[in-house]
Each structure stands twice: as C-alpha cells, then as structure tokens.
C-alpha cells in the first residue's frame, strides 16, 4: 500500500512540476534588397564606381538635364495651347510628341547607363550567393523560425526587424567585391570555377613502362 502511495505521489509530483518551455521561437521580417544595397561590399563598390566611371556619371547627368529641359518646353507649350484652345486639333499630336520624347530620352539615358548597370549587376552577382547563408546565420542567432518580406508586414513590434543582423552576417562573409567584370562576362552569367592548381610535373607525368624480362 505504501509502495502504491509513493508511486501515486511521484506521479502527481511529475504532473504538477512545471514543464520547461521549449526554446522561444519568433517571426521576423527583412528587406533583402535593402540588405544587399546597404552591405559594405555594395557601398564600397559604389564609391569605387563613382571614381572609375566619373565620366559616364557626368555624361548621364548632363544629358539628363538637357533632355529634361527639352521635355519641359514641350509640356509647357502643350499646357498653354490646351488652356487657350481646348479644341485645338494639334493637341493630340503634341501629346504624342511628348510621349515619344519621353520614350526616346529613357532609351538614350539607358544606353549611356549600360556600362554602369553592367558593373552593378556584377557587384550584386558576387554578393547574392552569400545572402542565404547570412539569413540562416542571423535567424539561428536570434532563434527566428519564420522570416517574411517587409512589404507583407501589417504591424510589428520592436526587435522583429532582422535586417541589421543579416547585414552584419553578410558584411562578415563578403567584405568587398570587384568592380571589374571579366571581358566576356554578361549579367546573369555564372562565373566559371577557377581551375585547380597544376600538379607537379613529376606527379603529372605518366610513369614510364618498365622493360619486361624475356
């Protein structure tokens, strides 16, 4: 009887004992594009590009001002003619001319920006492969079980933004990148793996066959 009472007491004690909670898990959010843009490697590359491609930046800025002035003149004339005579049959032609001017300006500036955009793409392509590892490391350290994109967050509490933590991990993994793409590199093209170091000549050369006795 005493044995049974002891067993019941032990069972009741176990039932009443507080259960140690599992490791707290949380939900956090981030903006991966912001992480890449604010990374140390991306910011350093941008500073280097501002120096190396200064002529291109200056050309884009200068041409942009000229095109904007030309476009503004067309818009001002259109608005004046529209106010003076809303039924003017030339208004539709003027509107089309403004749209064509905008499209042509975008195409021209786009072509001028091609060298910079190519380097930007190369910079990002060197950073992106480490992003997943940086995210995983930051989630593990903060014990985050679910990570969502910032734009789907309705309401958040302090401490749920994992962006600074991911950024710190990414900076440690990719402190810098090159702004000089290989001559044959194109955006979206994976870099070919580097060839392994050549083996010593003695080891690489096939062994000479030994003469066979008769």
Secondary structure as UniProt FT lines:
FT   HELIX           2..16
FT   STRAND          26..30
FT   HELIX           32..38
FT   HELIX           40..52
FT   HELIX           54..84
FT   TURN            86..87
FT   TURN            89..90
FT   HELIX           91..128
FT   TURN            129..130
FT   HELIX           131..142
FT   STRAND          144..149
FT   HELIX           150..152
FT   TURN            158..159
FT   HELIX           163..173
FT   TURN            183..184
FT   TURN            187..188
FT   HELIX           201..204
//
